Amino acid sequence: MRILSALTAVALLGLAGCGDGDAPAAPAAAPGVTGGVTVFAAASLTESFDRIGEDFEAAYPGTKVTFSYAGSSQLATQINEGAPADVFAAASPATMKTVTDAGNGDGTPVTFVRNQLVIAVPEGNPKGVTGLADLTRSGVKVALCAEQVPCGAAAKKALDAAGVQLTPVTLEQDVKQALSKVKLGEVDAALVYRTDAKAAASDVDGIEFPESAGAVNDYPMVVLEDAPNKAAAQAFVAYVRSDEGMAVLTAAGFQAPR
């Protein structure tokens, strides 16, 4: 499995490596599914898709999965500008719509998981944050995702629902960047997805808050119209939605779609 940053994905498509994790039982491999498959995916999917990519390669010998992780809006722009990719997995329907409206989706996107926000704080919660209102206290530095990014749009919705107005010290382009500010001690809190806080549990605590229930993000996925390897792309989408793929995602804290 290969993992590329969003900014270097096109230049580095020739590099390869492979995962060494043990794969669970998977759907029977379809004939003709081989070769490379390039997946552009929301940054919040990183840990889960890394594992699913390893399992997919084991289930389909002869395939290689390349992941490009970044903010969904950044990835959508790259796709619409012609970046070669087979699958797009976004963190919001609105971001996916920018790709399908441009005619770059092959068929109707499918919602495969949902995700919910938490307040990420340094381990031990030194500022004693218990809810959104605490983020406005003097001396509490907060990181948010930029509003055009799905995690930022969800954060705005939750803050509006709570009647909380705050000025973040930084606006980040994807949820991993917002979380990294907490891990590095540059901020006291950040609004991130539950799955990201769980993945970083050795460094941060995730504080649940009630307003997040009204700002849950659906994650849609689609095979791209100009996918270089549509057979492998369709197989990957099917694998993500299989019992094996969903077990990985739900273990990471994602919710099943409604």
N, C-alpha and C positions, 0 to 999 in steps of 0.2 A: 504494500500500500504506500502511496506517495501523498505527502501533505505539503501544500504550497501556500504561501501567503497570497492574499488577493492581488497585491501589486506585482508579484513575480510569477503568477500562474502561467501566463502566456509564454514568457521567456523560458520557463523551466519545464515545459511539458515533456521534454525528452528524458528527464531524470527518473530513475525508478528505484524502488526498494520494496520490501515485502514485510508484512506483519507476521508474527510468530505465535499469535494467540491460538488456543484451541477453540474450534468452532463448535457450536451446538448443532443438533440435527437441523437441517435446512430443507426447504422445498427441493424437489428433484430438479437437477440442473437441466435447463432447456437446451436442446440441440442448437449448435451454432452460436452459443454465448461464449465469446472469448475476446481477448484484446483489451485495450484500455477503455476506461469509462471515467470521465471527468465530472466531478460533482461540485457545484458552487453551493455552499451551505452557510446559513446564519452561524455566527461565531458561537452562539449558545449551544450548538449541536456538536461542538468539537469532540468532547470526550466520548459521547455516545456513537457518533458516526465513525470515529477512529476504530472502535471495537467492532461495529457493524461492518466496516470495510474489511477488516481482517477476516471476519466470519464469512463474508461474501466471497472473498478470494479463495478461501478454503472450500467453499461449497461449489464454486465454479472455477476449477483449475484452468489456468491459462488466461485469467483475467487479472488486470491491475487497476486499482482504484486510485485516482488522484483527487484529493480534496483541496479546495480553495475556500478558506474561512474568512469572513469579514462581516461588517454590517450589511444587512440585507439590501439596503438602498444602494450601497456602493457596488455590490454584486449585480444588482439589477441594471445599474448604469453600464457596467462592463458588458453584460449580455446584450443589451440594446445597442451597444457600440460595436458588436461583432466578435467579442471574445469567444473562442471556441470552448464549448462545454456541452455536456450531455444531459445533465439533470440540474434543476434549480430547486433548492429547499429553502424557503423564506420563513421569517419569523412573524409575518403578518399578511393577511389577504390583500391589504392595500398595496404593499410592496410588490406582491406577486402580480397584481393587476397591471402595474406599469409594464411588466414583461409581456403578459398576454394581450394587453391592448395594443402593443407594438407588433403583434403577430408572431411573437417568438416562442410561444408555447405550442406543443403538439397535443391537442386534446384539452380536457378540463382538468385543472389542478385538483388534487385530492388533499384534504386535511388529514394529517396522520397523527399529530399530537397537539396538545395545548400546554401553555406554560404560564406561570403566575409569578408576580413580583414579591420579593422580600426586601427588607432593609439589611444590607450587609454591613457589619461592623467588625472591628478587630476582635480577635478572640478574647473573650472575657468581658466584652462590651464596656470599655472603660468610661464612656460618656453616659452610660445608663440609659440608652435609647430604648424606648418601649413602643413608640408609634411615630407617625408622620409629624405630629406637632412638635416633637422633641428636636426635629431637624432644624427648626427655626431658632433654637436657643442660641444665645450669644456664645461664640467660640466653637460652635459645631460646624466643621467644614464638610460639605457634601459634594459628591460627584454624581452627575446624571448623564445619561446618554442624550445626545442631541435629539431634538424633537422629530427630525425627519427619519430617525432610526426607530424601528419598532419598539425597542425597550424604552426609548425616550417618549414616544407617543403614549405608551401604556403608563409611564410615570406621570405624565401630565394629566391623563385622565384620572388617575388615582388621587393625585394632589388636588385637582379641582373638586373631586367628589368629597374630599375631606375638608375643603375650604382652607387649604394650607397654601400659603405663598412663600416661596423661599428662593434665594439667589444662590445657585451652586457656584463653587469656586472653579469648576471645570465642566465642560460639556464634551463627552467622548463620542467617537464614531462607531463604537460597538460595545457590547456589554462586557466583554473581557477587558477592554481598556478601562472601563469604569471600575470594575472589580479590582484591577491591578493597583489602582490608586489607594484602595483600602489596604491591600496586602503590603504595599510599600510604605504605609504609614503617612501618605501625603494627604489623606482626608480621613474624617472620622466616621463616615457612612457613605453608602451609595445605594441607589435603587437598582437592583439586578434581578435576574430570574432566579427562582428557587433552585433550579438545576445547577446554576453556576455557583451559588453559595454552597450547595451540597458538595460539589466537586472540589471546592477549596476549603472544606470543613476543618482542615488542620490549621488554617490561617485565619479564618473568619467565622463569625456566628451569623446565622440568618434569623432576623426578627420578623415574624409574621405580623401582618396588620390587616384589619378587616376590609379596608377599601380596595385591597388588591383583588378581591372577588369580583369586582365590577370592571376590572381591567385585565382580563385573561386574554392572552394572545393565541389565536389559532395559527398553526404552522402548516401551510400548504406546500405541495411538492408537485413538480411537473417535468416530464420529458420535454426537452427543447426541440423546436421545429428543425433546426439545423444541426441536431446532434450527430457527431461523426460516427457514433456507434449506437444506433437506436436499439438494437437487440439487447446489448448489455445494459443500456440505460433503463429499458423497460424491466429487465430482470432485477436491477438494483432497486428500483421503486417497489417492485413486488416483494423483494426481500425485506426492505425496511418495514413494510406493512404486514409481514408474516408474523406468526407467533414468536419466532426467534428474534426478529428485529424489535418487535414491540416489548419483549421481555427486557431487552437492553435499555430501551428508552424509559420504560416505567420504573426500572430499578434506579435510573438516574434522577427520577423525580418528575418526569414529564407525565401529563395526564392524558388518558385516552380521549380521542375526539368524541363529541356528542353526536 
